[in-house]
Amino acid sequence: MFNPSRDDVRRFFCEAWRKRRAGEVVTPLEGQALKWVDRHPEYHALLGDPEAAIGADFAIDRGQSNPFLHLSMHLAIEEQLAIDQPPGIRALFQQLAAQADEHAAQHQTMECLGRVLWETQRGTLPADAGSINDAYLGCLQRQLGLARSA
């Protein structure tokens, strides 16, 4: 299984961005990553400076979001949609995208994924796949107005 370090992930995104700017051939995974890099021009300067990117600290207490986590979550959601895992996510996502656009739907899905991961880590959500999937899909349903707010 692929288990990249924090620095490996940062290098991956920086290298994909470097290749794009140099007009070089990219791998399929780099192409997927660049789809989201293109939609986040606010990250371009950081990605263009690998040394700064690798050394950067993104502190939530200072109101900073981590662009590498954000881009990685875009990729994770794309994988979930490709294999419809958890089952039903693809249909819910398509409904979200129909209300706005794919990028907005990705961000709504990301909010749900982040919430479920946070609740699982805090111990407020049981760490079994069924509970996690139900909470995740339930959050997406609430985004669509299909379920009661919890």
N, C-alpha and C positions, 0 to 999 in steps of 0.2 A: 504494500500500500504506500502511496505517496504521502509523506509526512514532512512538509517543508518547515523550516524554521521561520521565525519572524523576518530575518534578513533575507532568506531565500525568496519569500513572497514579495518583499520589496524589490529585490533585484529582478524578479520575473517581470513585474509591471514596468519598471524602469527600462529594462532591456527591450520589451515589446515596444515601448514608446520610442526608444532610440532607433529601432529597426524601422518603425513607421516613418520617422522623420528622415531617415537615411534612404528610404525607398527600397529597403531590403525585404526579402521574402520572410514572412512570419509563419509560425506553426499554426495549426488550427486553433489550439488553445489560446495562443497569443492573439489571434484574430478575434476570438470571442471577447477576450479582455479588452482589446482596443475598441470594440463596439461601445463599451461602457466608459472607457477613457475618453473617447470622442464626445460623449454626452456629458462629461464633467471637465470642461475646460479650466475650471478653477484648480485642477490638480496638475495641469500640464507643466507649470514651472517647476514644481517639486519633482515630478517624474523626470524632468530634464536634468536634474542634479542628483545623481545616484548617491553620492557621498552624503549630501544633506538628507536625502530620503531615508537612508539606512540609519543615520544617527538621530533622526527626529523623534521627539517625544510628544505624543498627542495626549494631553492631560484633560480629562473630562472636567475636572474641577476648575480648569481655566477656560472652559467652554469650547474646547477643541475636539473636533471629530477626527477619527483616524481614516484618512482616505484609502489606505490599504485594506482595512477592514471593510469599508464601504464597497470598494470594488470587488473584493473577495465574496461579499454577500451577494452582489449581483451575479457573479459566476455560480455560486451555490444555488441560487434560485433558478437560474437557467437550467442547471442539471436536474433539479427537482421537477421542473416543467417538462423536460425532455423525456423523463422516465415516469412521469405522473406519480411521484412519490413525495409525500403521502398520497394515496389514491384519492383523487378528486381535486387536487390542487390545480391541475391544468384548467379544468372547467371554471373553477372560481376565479383564477387569474384572468381567463379570457373575458369573464364578465366585468372584472375590474378594469381591464384594458379597454373594453367597449364604452365604459363610462368616461374615460379620459384618454389616456394613451398608454403605450407599453411602459414608458419610463415611469410615469406616475404610478402605474399598477405595480411595477417593481418596487418602488419606494413604499407603497402601502404593504406589500407582502414582506418587505424587509423589516418594517416596523413590527409586524406580527411575529416574524421569525426571531427578531431580537428580543421581544417581550417574552416569548416562550423559553428561549435559552436562558434569559435572566431569571425567570421564575423557577426554572428547573435547577439552576445553580444555587439559588437562594433556598431551595427546599420547599417552596410554596406550591410546587407542581410535582407530582410523583414522576420519577425518572424512568418510567416505563414507556415503551414506544406508543402504546395505545393512548395513554393520557396525553403525551406530547402531541401526537397527531391530532387528537380531538381538540386540544387547546389551540393548536395552530390553525386548523381548518375553521374552528369556531370564531377565531379572531378575524379571519378573512371573510366569513359570513357576516360578521358584525360590520366590517368595512362596507359591505354591500347592502347593509340594512336587512339582511335575511334572518337574523337571529336577535334575540334580546341581548342587550348589553349586560355584561357580567359585572 
